[in-house]
Amino acid sequence: MSEENSNTQATGQAQQEAPQAQFSVQRVYLKDASLEAPGAPEAFTKQWQPEVNLELNTRTRAVKENLYEVVLTVTVTAKNDGENAFLIEVQQAGLFTINGLEQAQLQHTLGAFCPTILFPYAREAVDSLANKGSFPALMLAPVNFEALFAEQMQKQAQAEAPAETH
């Protein structure tokens, strides 16, 4: 019985020594936003059938130990009748406390999970700017950041792999 107690205590101590994974959102904020409407006012006189182009980019930096800033940049360009109606760019940012993750897990969290949290805020900011410019709301479709991250990792792995010789 005493052996079981000592094993249980040793297991408990090992669990306490292993770092616990921690994740928390400290703050979500709009870092930058812009609306350019080079097609106004002529754009308002035409039937509204826009061609919309969406670009997404993320960048991450360590602010201090276990505190990371993730910035999701959403750029939307709308052309109507072949002319630029508007350009909206939003940099939606967040501060995240992340602790106890291995490098691969940390990279995945910063590259996929954090942008997934930020995107609804960025989408709302884009819609708001479009409305303030007197354009219809865009209602951007949800984005699968997990798939985008996986694609990026696959491209990175292919670029790092040595070229095969036949």
MODA-V253855 format. One record per pair of residues at least 4 apart in sequence whose C-alpha atoms are under 7 Angstrom apart, sorted by sequence separation. I is the first residue (numbers start at 0). J is the second residue. If there is no record, write none. Layout:
I | J
I | J
//
This chain:
0 | 4
1 | 5
2 | 6
3 | 7
4 | 8
5 | 9
6 | 10
7 | 11
8 | 12
9 | 13
10 | 14
11 | 15
12 | 16
13 | 17
38 | 42
39 | 43
62 | 66
78 | 82
79 | 83
100 | 104
101 | 105
102 | 106
103 | 107
104 | 108
105 | 109
106 | 110
107 | 111
108 | 112
109 | 113
110 | 114
111 | 115
112 | 116
113 | 117
114 | 118
117 | 121
118 | 122
119 | 123
120 | 124
121 | 125
122 | 126
123 | 127
124 | 128
125 | 129
126 | 130
127 | 131
128 | 132
129 | 133
130 | 134
143 | 147
144 | 148
145 | 149
146 | 150
147 | 151
148 | 152
149 | 153
150 | 154
151 | 155
152 | 156
153 | 157
154 | 158
155 | 159
156 | 160
61 | 66
62 | 67
78 | 83
79 | 84
100 | 105
107 | 112
108 | 113
129 | 134
130 | 135
61 | 67
62 | 68
77 | 83
78 | 84
129 | 135
130 | 136
60 | 67
61 | 68
77 | 84
129 | 136
59 | 67
60 | 68
77 | 85
59 | 68
60 | 69
76 | 85
77 | 86
59 | 69
76 | 86
126 | 136
58 | 69
59 | 70
75 | 86
76 | 87
126 | 137
57 | 69
58 | 70
75 | 87
126 | 138
57 | 70
58 | 71
74 | 87
75 | 88
57 | 71
74 | 88
56 | 71
57 | 72
73 | 88
74 | 89
56 | 72
73 | 89
55 | 72
56 | 73
72 | 89
73 | 90
122 | 139
55 | 73
72 | 90
54 | 73
55 | 74
71 | 90
72 | 91
54 | 74
70 | 90
71 | 91
53 | 74
54 | 75
70 | 91
71 | 92
53 | 75
70 | 92
52 | 75
53 | 76
69 | 92
70 | 93
51 | 75
52 | 76
68 | 92
69 | 93
51 | 76
52 | 77
68 | 93
69 | 94
92 | 117
51 | 77
68 | 94
91 | 117
50 | 77
51 | 78
67 | 94
68 | 95
49 | 77
50 | 78
66 | 94
67 | 95
49 | 78
50 | 79
66 | 95
67 | 96
115 | 144
49 | 79
66 | 96
91 | 121
114 | 144
48 | 79
65 | 96
66 | 97
47 | 79
65 | 97
89 | 121
65 | 98
111 | 144
111 | 145
89 | 125
111 | 148
87 | 125
110 | 148
69 | 109
42 | 84
71 | 114
38 | 82
69 | 113
38 | 83
39 | 84
37 | 83
38 | 84
71 | 117
37 | 84
38 | 85
36 | 84
37 | 85
36 | 85
35 | 85
36 | 86
34 | 85
35 | 86
34 | 86
35 | 87
34 | 87
33 | 87
34 | 88
33 | 88
32 | 88
33 | 89
32 | 89
31 | 89
32 | 90
31 | 90
30 | 90
29 | 90
30 | 91
29 | 91
30 | 92
28 | 91
29 | 92
28 | 92
27 | 92
28 | 93
27 | 93
26 | 93
27 | 94
26 | 94
25 | 94
24 | 94
25 | 95
24 | 95
25 | 96
23 | 95
24 | 96
23 | 96
22 | 96
23 | 97
22 | 97
21 | 97
22 | 98
21 | 98
20 | 98
21 | 99
20 | 99
19 | 99
20 | 100
18 | 99
34 | 128
//
